[in-house]
Amino acid sequence: MVILTLNCGSSSAKYQVYDWDNKEVLANGVVERVGSEGSGITHKAKGKKTEVLSPCPTHKEAIELIIKEITDPEVGVISDMSVIGAVGHRVLHGGEKFTKSVLVTPEVLDTFRSVIDLGPLHMPANIMGIEAAQKVLPDVPHAAIMDTAWHQTMPDETFQYAIPREWYEKYGARRYGFHGTSFLYTAKRAAVLLGKKPEDTNIIICHIGNGSSMCAVKNGVCYDTTMGITPLEGLVMGTRSGDLDPALPFYIMRKTGMSADEMDKALNKKCGCLGITGRFSDRRDIEVEAAKGDKLCQLCIEMEALRIKKYVGAFMAELGKVDAIVFTAGVGERGPITRFKSLSGLENYGIKIDAQKNEWSFTGNAETCISADDSATKIFVIPTDEELVMTEDAYALMKGTYDVHTNFTYSFQSPDYVNKAREEGLKGDLVKRPHIADIRAFPPKK
């Protein structure tokens, strides 16, 4: 049986084809520039990458293109669509209604439509992707895996804003949190590496990418997070401001005559690293220019790291004992500079990062431990796998065995779990960076 997962953005559609019986990824890829000229697909399968240009005015055509590619006699990985048992869809926002993944029904889609205002950049595309996939695959169960569901365990004191109660009751104005699928995966894997049950762990997870957020995991569930009613709050990100004085946008609007929509776009698309440097949102470019002496790029690195450090301190105060700090996502997995600056100076709090181990850790194919041997708190780098969570949720929903994550066991919670594709990819990483082998993290031996 094959499980197809889809992640539809405003102008893209990412996908993965997973062989459930053999527990391996058969293919993955992305359709880009949906709704624009020059749209096309990048498809990776059987160790090869193919790129095909094809008009995709809507997500319906994008999903039809995906199906054409994965069933193609030459580059495809399945003979026909009959082998697909379920489709999992990533959905940004589920409001307060959903605490776990669900099968898509007309009522579920209506709920998603009701929270479009809470995710105007992502929700329309998420809904269009589901509807398009249902038209192409009408007889297959479709599952919605929401970024916000993981955070529904937050207590009132962490998700409420200090605003008029009416705003919450009428308009749902509260903190929701995002990157939930990534946090779920890394929290469960960290528990495995610690040799503990999830409910016996307190963990701080740093999902650092173009969009970044952190999560305080208390007794195995989300207690607090850095993002809010939208993904704008919290850390310094690629193009998002993160935390700032709420009066600042009004000040600039009065000075410049900017509209609310223009300010919303600026805070999401023109701030963060791009705003600080004036040129770059990609941390790789920023690090290159910082090394050449660019003062603004150097400032950006310091500001981003300091914001992470401040939230580490805040979450430590909330959690008490912290078993591990986890870095994940693009920068978290391959950003030794950001990791080191974020945690250096915290030795008095039991957090001691090993500079050499941190430099060696640069891979998306292995879990590594970068804390010093005498660090009271472990520091792990755990490559995230949101697609696997989506796949397993979709399969379990199809079979009727799914439940909220505290009552459900994923395959990757086994100490014996191995990601075959990553083990294969690690071979190439070890050729370039052999010291990764010295810092790999494994579950404790019983």
C-alpha positions in Angstrom: 0.0 0.0 0.0 1.1 3.5 -0.8 0.4 6.7 1.2 0.6 10.0 -0.7 1.2 13.2 1.3 0.6 16.7 0.0 1.7 20.1 1.3 0.0 22.9 -0.8 1.3 26.4 -0.3 0.1 29.5 -2.0 2.1 28.9 -5.2 3.5 25.4 -4.7 2.5 21.8 -4.0 5.0 19.5 -2.3 4.5 15.7 -2.2 5.9 12.4 -1.0 5.0 8.9 -2.1 5.6 6.3 0.7 5.6 2.5 0.5 3.9 1.5 3.7 4.7 -2.2 3.5 8.4 -1.7 3.0 8.6 1.5 5.1 10.5 3.6 2.5 10.1 6.8 0.5 9.6 6.0 -3.2 9.5 9.6 -4.5 9.2 13.2 -3.5 9.1 16.5 -5.2 7.4 19.9 -5.7 5.4 21.7 -8.2 6.4 25.4 -8.1 4.9 28.6 -9.6 1.3 27.4 -9.4 -0.9 30.1 -10.9 2.0 31.8 -12.7 3.9 31.4 -15.9 6.8 29.0 -15.9 5.2 26.4 -13.6 6.6 23.0 -13.4 7.6 19.9 -11.4 10.8 18.8 -9.8 10.5 15.0 -9.2 13.0 12.9 -7.3 12.8 9.1 -7.5 15.1 6.1 -7.9 18.2 8.3 -7.2 17.4 10.6 -10.1 15.9 14.1 -10.4 13.7 15.2 -13.3 12.3 18.6 -14.1 9.3 19.2 -16.3 7.6 22.5 -17.2 3.8 22.3 -17.4 1.1 25.0 -17.1 -0.6 24.8 -13.6 -3.1 27.6 -13.4 -4.6 26.1 -10.2 -3.7 23.4 -7.6 -6.0 21.0 -9.5 -3.6 21.0 -12.5 -0.6 20.8 -10.0 -2.0 17.6 -8.4 -2.8 16.1 -11.8 0.8 16.8 -12.8 2.1 15.1 -9.6 -0.1 12.0 -10.4 1.2 12.0 -14.0 4.7 12.0 -12.8 4.5 9.4 -10.1 2.7 7.0 -12.5 5.0 7.7 -15.5 6.4 4.5 -17.0 10.0 5.9 -16.9 10.3 8.1 -13.9 7.2 7.0 -11.9 7.2 4.7 -8.9 3.6 3.2 -9.0 1.8 1.6 -11.9 -1.6 3.2 -11.2 -3.5 5.2 -8.6 -5.3 2.1 -7.2 -2.3 1.3 -4.9 -2.8 4.6 -3.0 -4.6 3.8 0.2 -4.8 7.3 1.7 -3.8 10.9 1.2 -2.4 13.1 4.0 -2.7 16.9 3.7 -0.8 19.4 5.7 -3.1 22.2 7.0 -1.8 25.3 8.7 -4.6 26.2 11.0 -7.4 24.2 12.7 -8.5 26.8 15.2 -9.5 25.5 18.6 -11.6 22.7 17.3 -9.0 20.1 16.4 -6.6 18.5 18.9 -5.4 15.8 16.5 -5.5 14.9 12.8 -8.8 14.1 11.2 -10.4 12.6 8.1 -11.6 15.3 5.8 -15.3 15.7 5.6 -17.5 18.6 4.3 -17.9 19.8 7.9 -14.1 19.7 8.4 -13.6 21.8 5.3 -16.2 24.3 6.5 -14.2 24.7 9.8 -11.0 25.3 7.8 -12.9 28.0 5.8 -14.0 29.6 9.0 -10.4 30.2 10.1 -9.0 31.5 6.8 -8.6 34.9 8.5 -6.2 33.3 10.9 -4.0 32.1 8.1 -4.7 34.1 5.0 -1.4 33.3 3.3 -1.7 29.5 3.7 -5.2 28.4 4.4 -6.7 29.1 0.9 -4.0 27.0 -0.7 -4.4 24.3 1.9 -8.1 24.1 1.2 -7.7 24.3 -2.6 -5.1 21.5 -2.5 -7.5 19.2 -0.5 -10.4 19.9 -2.9 -8.3 19.4 -6.0 -6.9 16.1 -4.6 -10.4 14.9 -3.8 -11.5 15.5 -7.4 -8.6 13.5 -8.7 -8.8 10.8 -6.0 -12.5 10.7 -5.0 -12.6 7.2 -3.6 -9.6 7.5 -1.3 -9.7 8.7 2.3 -8.1 12.1 2.8 -6.6 13.1 6.2 -5.9 16.7 7.4 -2.8 17.0 9.6 -2.8 20.5 11.3 0.2 22.5 12.5 -1.9 23.8 15.4 -3.2 20.5 16.8 0.0 19.7 18.8 -0.3 23.0 20.7 -3.8 22.4 22.0 -2.4 21.1 25.3 -1.2 24.6 26.2 -2.9 25.8 29.4 -4.9 29.1 29.5 -2.1 31.1 31.1 0.2 30.4 28.1 -2.2 30.7 25.2 -4.3 33.6 26.3 -3.4 37.2 25.5 -4.0 40.1 27.9 -6.8 41.6 25.8 -10.5 42.1 26.2 -12.2 38.8 26.8 -14.7 39.5 24.0 -11.9 39.4 21.4 -11.1 35.8 22.3 -14.7 34.7 22.7 -16.0 36.3 19.5 -13.0 36.3 17.2 -10.7 33.5 18.5 -7.9 35.9 19.3 -5.4 33.7 21.2 -2.0 32.0 20.7 -2.2 28.9 18.6 1.3 27.9 17.7 2.6 26.3 14.5 5.3 23.8 13.3 3.3 21.2 15.4 4.1 18.2 13.2 7.8 18.9 13.5 7.6 19.4 17.2 5.7 16.1 17.6 8.3 14.2 15.7 11.3 15.7 17.4 9.8 15.5 20.9 9.2 11.8 20.4 12.6 11.1 19.0 14.3 13.1 21.8 12.5 10.9 24.3 13.9 7.8 22.5 17.4 9.2 22.6 17.0 10.0 26.3 15.8 6.5 26.9 12.6 7.8 28.6 8.9 7.7 28.0 7.6 10.9 26.4 5.5 11.7 29.5 8.7 11.7 31.6 10.5 14.3 29.5 10.9 18.1 29.6 12.4 19.4 26.3 13.0 22.7 24.5 12.8 22.4 20.8 14.2 25.0 18.4 12.7 24.7 14.8 14.9 27.1 13.0 14.4 27.7 9.3 13.1 30.5 7.1 10.1 30.3 9.5 11.2 29.6 13.0 9.6 28.8 16.3 10.3 27.1 19.6 8.3 24.8 21.9 8.5 24.1 25.6 7.5 20.4 26.0 6.4 19.6 29.6 5.8 15.9 30.5 5.7 15.1 26.8 3.1 17.7 25.6 3.3 21.3 24.5 3.2 23.7 27.4 4.3 26.9 25.5 5.5 28.1 22.1 6.8 31.2 20.5 4.4 31.8 17.7 1.0 33.2 18.3 -2.3 33.8 16.6 -0.3 33.7 13.4 3.3 32.6 12.5 4.5 36.2 12.9 5.2 36.2 16.7 8.3 35.0 18.4 11.8 34.5 16.9 13.7 36.6 14.3 12.9 34.8 11.0 13.9 35.0 7.4 11.4 37.7 6.5 9.2 37.9 9.6 9.8 40.3 12.4 9.0 38.1 15.3 8.4 39.9 18.6 8.1 43.7 18.6 6.2 46.5 20.4 2.6 46.3 19.1 2.6 50.1 18.8 5.4 50.1 16.3 3.3 49.3 13.3 0.8 52.0 14.1 3.7 54.5 14.5 5.1 53.6 11.0 1.6 53.6 9.5 1.0 57.2 10.7 4.4 58.3 9.5 4.2 56.7 6.0 0.5 56.4 5.3 0.8 52.6 4.9 -2.5 50.6 5.0 -3.2 47.7 7.3 -2.7 45.3 4.4 0.6 46.9 3.5 1.9 46.7 7.0 0.8 43.1 7.3 2.8 42.3 4.2 5.8 44.2 5.4 5.9 42.5 8.8 5.7 39.1 7.0 7.8 39.6 3.9 10.2 42.5 4.5 11.4 42.2 8.1 13.4 39.6 10.0 16.8 38.8 8.5 15.9 40.6 5.3 14.9 43.7 7.2 18.1 43.8 9.3 20.5 43.1 6.5 18.6 44.9 3.8 19.7 42.2 1.4 19.4 38.6 2.6 16.9 36.3 4.2 19.0 33.1 3.6 21.3 32.5 6.6 23.9 31.0 4.4 24.3 34.3 2.5 24.3 36.2 5.8 27.1 34.1 7.2 29.2 34.5 4.1 28.9 38.3 4.1 29.3 38.4 7.9 32.7 36.6 7.6 33.7 39.3 5.0 33.0 42.0 7.6 29.5 43.1 6.7 28.3 44.8 10.0 24.6 44.4 9.3 25.0 40.7 8.6 27.0 40.3 11.8 24.2 42.2 13.7 21.6 39.9 12.2 23.4 36.7 13.4 23.7 38.2 16.9 20.0 39.4 17.0 18.6 36.0 15.9 20.8 34.0 18.4 19.9 36.4 21.2 16.2 36.0 20.6 16.6 32.2 20.7 18.6 32.4 23.9 16.0 34.6 25.6 13.3 32.0 24.9 15.5 29.2 26.1 15.8 31.1 29.4 12.1 31.7 29.5 11.2 28.1 28.8 13.7 26.9 31.4 11.9 29.0 34.0 8.5 27.4 32.9 9.7 23.8 32.8 12.1 23.6 35.7 14.3 20.7 34.9 15.2 20.4 31.2 16.2 17.0 29.9 17.3 18.2 26.4 17.4 21.0 24.0 16.8 20.1 20.4 17.6 21.9 17.1 15.8 21.0 13.9 14.8 22.3 10.5 17.2 23.8 7.9 19.2 26.2 10.1 18.8 24.1 13.2 20.3 21.1 11.4 23.0 22.9 9.4 23.6 26.1 11.3 26.5 25.6 13.8 27.0 29.4 14.1 23.4 30.0 15.2 23.3 27.0 17.5 26.6 28.0 19.3 25.7 31.6 19.7 22.2 30.7 21.0 23.5 28.5 23.8 27.0 29.8 24.7 27.1 31.4 28.1 24.5 29.2 29.6 27.0 26.9 31.4 25.8 28.1 34.8 22.4 26.8 34.0 23.6 23.3 33.1 23.7 23.8 29.3 27.1 23.3 27.9 27.6 23.1 24.1 30.7 21.4 22.8 32.2 23.7 20.2 33.9 20.9 18.2 30.9 18.6 18.2 28.7 21.5 17.1 31.0 22.2 14.2 30.9 18.6 13.1 27.1 18.4 13.2 26.0 19.4 9.7 23.6 16.9 8.2 19.9 16.2 7.6 20.5 12.5 7.7 21.6 11.7 11.2 20.7 12.5 14.8 23.7 14.0 16.7 24.6 15.0 20.2 26.5 18.3 20.5 26.5 18.8 24.2 29.7 18.5 26.3 30.1 15.3 28.2 29.6 17.1 31.5 26.5 19.1 30.4 23.6 18.4 32.7 21.2 19.1 29.7 21.6 17.1 26.5 21.8 19.1 23.3 20.6 17.1 20.2 20.3 17.9 16.5 17.4 15.9 15.2 16.4 16.2 11.5 12.7 16.6 11.4 10.4 14.3 9.4 7.0 16.0 9.1 6.1 13.8 6.1 6.4 10.7 8.2 4.0 12.0 10.8 1.6 12.9 8.1 1.9 9.4 6.5 1.4 7.5 9.8 -1.6 9.7 10.8 -3.2 9.2 7.4 -2.7 5.4 7.5 -4.0 5.1 11.1 -7.1 7.3 10.3 -7.8 5.1 7.3 -7.5 2.0 9.5 -9.5 3.4 12.4 -6.6 3.0 14.8 -5.6 6.7 15.2 -5.8 8.7 18.4 -4.3 11.9 20.0 -0.5 11.5 20.2 -0.5 10.8 23.9 -2.6 7.7 23.2 -0.9 6.7 20.0 2.5 5.1 19.2 4.4 6.0 16.1 6.9 3.8 14.4 9.7 6.3 15.1 9.2 5.9 18.8 10.9 2.5 18.7 14.5 2.4 19.8 15.1 0.2 16.7 13.6 2.7 14.2 15.8 3.3 11.1 15.1 5.7 8.3 16.4 3.8 5.3 16.6 6.8 3.0 18.6 8.8 5.5 20.9 6.0 6.3 21.7 5.8 2.6 22.1 9.6 2.3 24.4 9.6 5.4 27.0 7.5 3.5 27.6 10.5 1.2 27.7 12.9 4.2 30.3 10.8 5.9 32.6 11.0 2.9 32.6 14.8 3.2 32.3 15.0 7.0 33.6 11.7 8.6 33.5 13.1 12.2 29.7 13.0 12.0 30.2 9.3 12.9 31.8 10.4 16.2 28.8 12.4 17.4 25.8 10.3 16.3 23.1 10.0 18.9 21.6 6.6 19.7 19.2 5.4 22.3 20.8 4.2 25.5 21.7 0.5 25.6 19.5 -1.5 28.0 
